[in-house]
C-alpha cells in the first residue's frame, strides 16, 4: 500500500464506524484485562456469556481469589482451555493484589509480567482502558495488515511496529478496532468479502474476490 493511500484507507474505515469499540463486555480495567485473557483462542461471544455470569459474583482480583480455582472454573468452563486460563487468571489476580494493590497497572512491563498476559493483551488494555496509542495485533489484524499491504510482516511484533510507523497519529487510537472488526466481518480469512469492502480501492490484494452469483431459482 502506498503511503498516500493510508489516510483515505483509514478515513473510509472511520466513516463506516466512527466510534469503534471492543465487542468484549467490561466496565472496569480489570474486567477488560480478565476478558482479554480469557479470549485467547475463543470468541468474544463465548467469553461474554461466561463473564455475564462471573462478573456479578466476582469482578475484582480479590473476589476472584476468594472464589478459588474450582469456583472460577465453574464459571468459565464453557470457554476453550478454561483450566489453564483459570490458573493464569488466578495467578494474575494474586500478583495484582500483592504487587499493585488490586489495581491494573498502567505500565506495559507490569502488565506483561502477569501470567497469561502477553504483548497483545497488554496493548489492548493500554489502548482501550487507558487510552494509550497502541495497536494490538491479533490474527485478524495480522491478516488485514499483510493482505492489504498496509503493514506486511512475518510476525505480530513486526506488523505492530510497522503499523505504529505507518498509521497517522490521528487514527492510532481506534486503528486496533477498525482493523480487527474489518478482518472479522469483511476481510475474512477464507474468502474476503471484497465486493462490499469500504477500503477496496486502496487495498493491494489481488485478485479481488467477486460477489457470489445470485442463486438460480428452480421450481419443484
N, C-alpha and C positions, 0 to 999 in steps of 0.2 A: 504494500500500500504506500503510495506516495505521501510525503509529508503534507502536501497541500490538500489531500483527501481526508485527513484526520479530523479537522474541525467540522466539515459537513457531515462526516460519518457520525460523530457524537451529537451534532445538532439534530440529526434525524432520530436518533435514539431518545434524545431529550424531548423532542416534540411528541413522540409516541407515548412517553411515560415521564412526565415532568418531575414527579416525586417518587422515585422507585424505593421500595422497602423490602427487607428480607421477608420471606414467607414463613420463617420460624416465629413462633409466638413467644413474646417475652415482655416483661415490664421493668426489669432491673438489669444492670450489667451482669450480675451473677446468673440470672435466668438465661440470658443470652449465651454466656460462656458455657453453661451446662448443656443448653440445647445444641450448640455447635459441636461440642464434644460428642454428644450422643448421635449427631447426624452423619458421622463418617460411615460411608457405605450403607446409608439408609436414606429414605425420602423425608423431606420436610413434613409431609402429611403424616407419615408414621411417627415421627418424633413429636409432632404437635398432639397427636392422640394420646401419647404416653404422658407428656408434660401437663396436659389438661387435668390428668388425674393426680400427678405427682405434686405440682406446684401449690395447689390449695392446701396440701398437707405439709410439704417441706419445700421451701424456696429460698433458703439461706444455707451457707456452708454448715453451720452448727445444726440446723434442723435435719439436713441430710445425714450428718454424722449420727444424730440421735436415732434415726431410722435403723441404722445398722445395715450391713451389707445385704443380708437376706431381705430386709424390708425394702431397701432400694430396688433390688432385683425384681421384687413382686410388682413394682410399678412400671418397670421398663422392659419386662421380658418379651414384649411384642416387637422390640427393636432388635435388628440383627446384631450379633456379637454382644448381646446385652451383659453377659457375665464379665467380660474383660472391660467393657465400658463402665460397668458399675464399680469395679475395682479402681479404675482410673479416676472416676469422679469422686469416690470416697477419699482416695489419697490426695487428690487436688483440694478437696474441702478441708482436709486436715492441715495441709500446708497453708491454705488461706486463713484458717483460724490461728494457727501457731505463728505464722510469719507476717500476716498482713491485717490482723485484727478483724478477720472475717470479711474484708472488703476485696474486691477485684482490683489488682494493681494496674495503674495507668502507666505501664512500663513493659516494653517488649521482652526484655530479658527475664523479668519476673514472671511474665505470662508463659513464656516458652519453658520455664523451669517446672511448670506444673505438669504432673503426669497426664498423658493423653492430649496435651496441648502442643501442637506444632506451630510452624510459622503461619500456616493458613488460618488456623483458629485464632492465633494472636492478632493477625491482621484484621480479621472480621471484628473482633472485639474492639480493637483500637479505632477502626473506622466507624462502626455502627454505634457502639456505646459511647465512645469518647470523641468522635468527630475528627479523628486523625486522617490525614490524606494518605491512606494506604490502599493497596489493591490486593486482595486475597485471590490467589489463583487456584481454583478447583478444576475438575475435569472439563466443565463447560467453558470456563474462561480460557483454559489451555487450548481447547479445540478452536474456539472462535478466534483467538489471537493468532493461531497458526493458519487457520483456513482462510481468513480474510487478508492475511498479510500485515495486520496491524502491529503485531509484536511476535514474530516467529521465534521459536526457541525449542531446545531439546529437553529442557527440564522446567518444572514450575518456577524455580527461582530465576532462571534465565528469562523466562517470559515476564515475570513480575518486574525485574529490573528494567527490561526494555519498555514495559508499559509505563513505568514511573518516569522514564525519559521522554517517551513519545506522546503521552496523553497530556494535553494542555491543562494547566492548573485549574482552570475554570470548570473542568469536567471530572477532576480526580475524585472529588468527594463521593460522586454517585457512579463512577465508572465500574466499580465492582458489581453493583446490582444491575446496571444496564447490560453488561456483557454476560453475566450469569443468566439473567432472565431471557436474554436473546438466545443464548445457547440452549436453554432448557425448552423453550417453546417454538423457536423458529429455526435456528441453525443447529438442528438436531444431528446426532452422531450418524445414524444410518442413512438418513435421507433429509438433507436440509430443505426447508420449505422456501426455496429461492423465489418462487413466484409471488410470495406475499411478504418478502423481506424489505424492510424500510431502508436498509443500507446497501442493497444490492449494487447500486450504481458505483460505489466506491470499494467494493469487495474484489479481491484478486482471485477468488475461487472460480475455476473453470473446469468443465463447463457448468453453467448454472443448471440446477435441476428444474425441468419443465413441470408445469402444472399437470396433474393427472387428468387423463381424458375422462370426460363425463361417462359414467357407466351406462352402457346401452340398455334401453328398456325392452324387455321381452315380454310378450303376452303369454300367459299359460295356455 
